[in-house]
Amino acid sequence: MAEDKFTSFIESYRSFTVIPDTSIDSLISAGILLKNLIEHGWDVRVNLDPKVIIDYPNDPAILINLKPINEQRHLPIETTRTSSVTAILVNILEKSIGGVSKWDKILAILSGLYRGYYDFKGGGFKGAEDSILRELESQRVVSEIVGLRAWGSKRKSLVTALTRTLVPFIPGITGNPENASKLISEVYGVSEPLSVRQKEVTSEDEVKRVSELVKRISELSRTYAKRDLQLQLKLVGDFYVQLQEHSVALELEAHESIGGLMVYESSCRDCVLDIVLLPLSVDILPQVLAISNNILDYIAVFLSNQIVEFLSSNGRVFECDENLQRPDIIVDILLYHDLIPEKDPVRFLCNGEEVSVLRELLRVSVKPEEAYAKCMENQLCRVQ
């Protein structure tokens, strides 16, 4: 989206609503707009209720990854094939209002990783994140590592890290500590697999061992589901994030943090609202991650069985749980692996009612007015 189009809109309408879809990228970008524009004197609100778009079509609104109804009053901003919408908006805000925070830029990098836009083999982003990453790397805030992308493998045993990793989803390993333990024992030649830790790969011996591990994981996964030709590449490469701001010292594994946000978002029907608040303060993310960490191992086991069955049977209705009240994380997992149904939205059975999420209805080309009318204020939508 052109910077001048955005600038023209916000200057024409000093008061407007921002309405994002419920992808992590969209929610974070809505929070960044809210924070930065309010700080510079705009009257801005964030509303997730899609019915606002059809009930008040003449009210000015920025729609993030949603379709406009009134082309004159609605400004759509979308993720592209190379750039997260968060990175696009961070770059535009940097130029149009005179700067954004380092925290906003970190969130832009996390959004780009969430979209899968970093090429660890080639070594770079292809879109708006690239210049942001170079700046943060020069400040030693973000650093790329050669290592496993397993969630939490810097702090936890490799068995635990692999079994709790949902993106990439590893059929036969995610949610299956027995298989993971057996594999680690064989590859590392140990009788106590929970003693093995492996994040960064720094020696030739570690390169050989991790290469063998990734190869064996890929072979095992084929016995549980269709082969993902890119799985081996998706298992290697991560970033560390280090930030000291005020009284908060932040140290993160990037992909684990993204995973924690995905788990938290789907853990309750209205948790999406908390993701919007992330840009407002650095100390919100650690609190969110602490909550998701308490349920992550359980969610990995609960979801792994359903996803493996989905992949082997070419589709099914997913089921909710007291710790899984939204299907957003399921959508994200299937999108990441390019396994999402082409013509049908992901369906989620909860309390006797089949629902999906708004972004799924739009993905399968339900007309915007019809999709918005089907959805509740939290963008859960009834499907037949």
N, C-alpha and C positions, 0 to 999 in steps of 0.2 A: 504494500500500500504506500502511495506517495505521501511524503511528509506534508506537502502543501494541502492535500485533501484533509488530513487530520487537523492541521492547524486552522484551516478555514472553518471546519466544523466546530471546534471548541471555542473559537473566537465568535462565531455566529450565535452559539447557544452556550451562554455562560453557566446554564443550569441544565443538567441532563442526567439520564440514568444509564448505567453500564449493566448489560445483561450478558453474562457468559454462559457457555454450556458447562458441563460438569467434568470435562477433562482437567487434569492437574494443571496443564499448561494454561488453559483458559481462566481457571479460577485464580491462579497466581497473577496473571496479567491484569485481571480485574482489580485485584488488591493493589497492584503497583499504580494503576491509573488513579484509583481512589485516593491513595496516600499522596501522590505527587501533585495531583491537580488541586486537592483541597489545600495543600500547603501553599499553593500559588494563587489562591483566592477563588477557585471555581466552586460552585455548588454541585457536588457529585454524589450520587447514591449508587449502590450496587443492589440489584434485585435479581434473584434467580427464577422468579415466577414468569414463565413464558406467556401466560395469559395477558400480562401487561402489554405485550407487543400487539395483540389483536384487540384488546379492550380499549387501549389508548394509542391508536396508530399515529396520531398527530403529535404525540409528545416526543421530543428529540431523545434519541437513545443511541449509544454505541453497542453494537451486537458483536460479541466475540465468538466466532465459529457458529453463529446462528444466521438464519436467512432473514432479510428485511421484508417488511410488508409495505412500508411507505419509503420509497427510494429517496424522497426529498428530506425526510426527517430521521431516517435510520442510517447510520454509518456502519457497514459491516467490516470487520477486520478478521482475517482468517490466517490460520497456519498455512504455510506453503509446503512444497515438497522438500525444501531445504532448510527452512527456518521455523522455529517455534514462534507463536504469536507474542510470547513474552519477550524474546530477544528483539523482535521487530519493534515492539512498543518501547523497549528500553532505549534502543538506538534513536527512535523518533523523539522521545522525551528528552534525551540528552541534548539534542540539537534545538528543540523547539522551546523548552522552558529553562534551559541552562544547567543541566546536570541531574544525575540520579545518584543514589547511594551505591556504595560498594555491595551492600546486601542485595539490592535490586539486581545487580549484575551477576552475583552468585546464583540467584534464583533463575536468571535467564539461562545460565549454563545448565542448571539442574533440569530446566524445562526442555532444553535441547537434547539432553541425555534421555529424558523421559520419552521423547519422540523417536529416539534411536538415530539421531542425526550425526553423531560423531563416528568418524571412520577410524577405528583404532589401528587398522592395518595400514591405512594411508597416512594417518596422523593429522587429523584436522576436521573442523566443521566445514561444510560447504556453503553455509548461509550466514545469517546475521550474527550468530554466536561467535564466529571466528575472531573478529576484532576484539570482542569482549573477553574471550578466553586469553588472547595474547596479552592484553592489559593485566588481567588478574594473575597470569603466570609470571609476568615481570615483577609484580608486587609480592610474589610468593604466597598468594592467598589460595590459589588452586594449583595443584601439581598432578600431572599424569603419571601413573605407575604401570609397569608391566606386572601383571598379577591376575589372580582369579577374581571374577566378578561376583563370587558367592557372597551373599549378604552377611556382613559382620565377621568375615574371616580374619580380620586383623585382631579381633578380641576373643573370638570363640574358636572351638575346635572346628576342623575342616568338615567333619561329619555334620555337626550342627549347622554350620553355615550353608552347606550344600542342600540340606533337607529343608531349610526354611526359605530358600531362594525361589521366588515365584516368577520373576522376570530376570533372565530367561527361565521359562518353565522347563524342567528337566524330567521328562517322563521316566518313571522308575526310580528316581532319586528324590525329587521334591516330595516332601511328606512321607518319605520311606527311609527312616534311619537304619533299618536292617540292611537294605541294599547298599546304602552309603557306607556303612561300617565295613561290610564285606569287601567293597571295592577299595576303600582306603587301606585296609589291611593287606590286600594283595599288591597294590601298586607301591605302597611304602614299605612293605615287608615287616609289619609290626603286629604284635598280638593285642595291643591296646590302641585301637584306631582313634579313640577320643583324645589321645595324647598328641595327635598330629595337628599342627597349625601351619597354614601356608597362605599368605596373602601376596607379598611381593616375590618376584622371581629375580634373583640377583646373581646366581651362579650358573655355570653350564650344567652341573648336576641337577639343579632345580628346574632348569629349562626342560631337560630330558624327562624328569619325573612328572612335571605338570603336563607336558605334551602327551605322555602316556596316559595320564589320568583323563585328560580331555578326550582323547581317542576312545578310551574304554567307556566313558560316560556316553559318548555319541553312539557307540555300538549297542550299549544296554538300552538306550532310549528307543531304539528301533523295534525292540521286542514288545514295547508297550503302545506305540502310536506311530503314525506316519513319520517318515524321516524328515527332519528339518535339516536341509543341506547347509544352513548357515549356523547350526548350533555350536560347532566348535569355535567359530569366530566370536559368537555371542558370550562365550564363557570366559573370555580373557580381555583384560583392560578395564581400568577404573581410574578415578580421580580421588585425591584427598583434598579436603577443604579445611583451611585453618583461618579463623577470623577472631580478632580481639576487638570488641566494640563495647565501650563503657565497662560494665562489670561482667560482661559475658565473654567467655573464651570458648569458641566453637571449634571442635575437631570432628570432622565427618568423613565417612566413606560415602561417596556420592551416590552410587547405585543403591546402597542400603537405605540411604535417606529417602530416595525417591520411592523405594518399595514401602518404607514405613508410611509415607504419605498416602500411597494407594490403599494400603491395608486400613489405615485410619479412616479415610474417606468412606469406605464401604462398610465400616463397622456400625454405623447408625444412619438413619434416614436423613438427618439434618447435619451430619458431620461435614458436608460440603461447605457449609458456611464458615467453618473454622479455617479451611484452606485459604479462603479469601483474605483472612487476617494475617497470614504469614508475613507479608511485606511490612506490616506495621511495626514489628519489633523482632529483633534477632532471637530473643528468648522464647518465642512461641514455638519454633520448630523443635527444640529439645523436649518441650513438654508433650508435643504431639507424638514424637518418636518414642518417648517413654511409655505412653499409653499403648501404641501399636506394638511395641516390643513384648508387652505382656500377653498379647493374643496371637502373635505372629506364628509361633510354632503350631498352635492349635489350628489356625486358619490354613496353614500349609497342608496339614494332614486332611482337613475337611474338604478343601478344594481339589487336592490332587486326585482323589478318586473320581470326582465328578468330571474333571477335565480330561483325564485319561479315557473315561467312558465316552465323553463327548467326541474326542478325537478318533476313537476306534469305531464309533457307531455313526459318524457323520451327522451329529446333531442330537440334542436333547434339551429338556427344560432343566435349568439349574435350580437348586433349592437353597432357601435362606437358612439362617441359623441365628441364634441370639447374638452372636458376634459378627454376623455377616448379613446386613440388612439392605444392602444395595448391590447391584451387579456391575458397578463401574470397574472394579478390579478384574472381573472376568472379561469384560470388553477389552481392557488394556492388554491383558495377557494374550488374547486371541489376535488382536490387532498387531501386537509386537511380532508375533510369529506368522503373520499373514494367513491365519487359519480361520478367520471369522466368516460366517455364512454370507454368501454373496447377496442373496435376495431377502433374507429373513433377519429381523433383529434378534439379538440375544435375549432369550426369555428367562424369567426369574420368578419362581413360584414362592410366594410368601404370604402366610396367613390365608391360604386358600385363594389367593388372587394372583394372576399372571401379570407381571409388569416388565417393562424394559426401561431404558432411559432415553431422554429426548434425542441425544446425539445419535443414538442407534436408529430411531425413526427417520431422521433426516438422512442418515447414511444410506438407507434402503429406499430413498426417494419418496417418502411420504410427503405430501404437499405441506409446506410450512404451516399454513392456517389450520389444517387438520391435525398436524402433529402438536402444535401449541395447545389446541383445544383438548387434546387427550391427556395432557400432563398436569400433575399437581405442582404446587409452588416449589417443590424441591426437585423438579424435573424427573420424577418417577412417573411413568406413563402406563396406563392400562392398555393391554393388548389382548386380542381375541385369538 
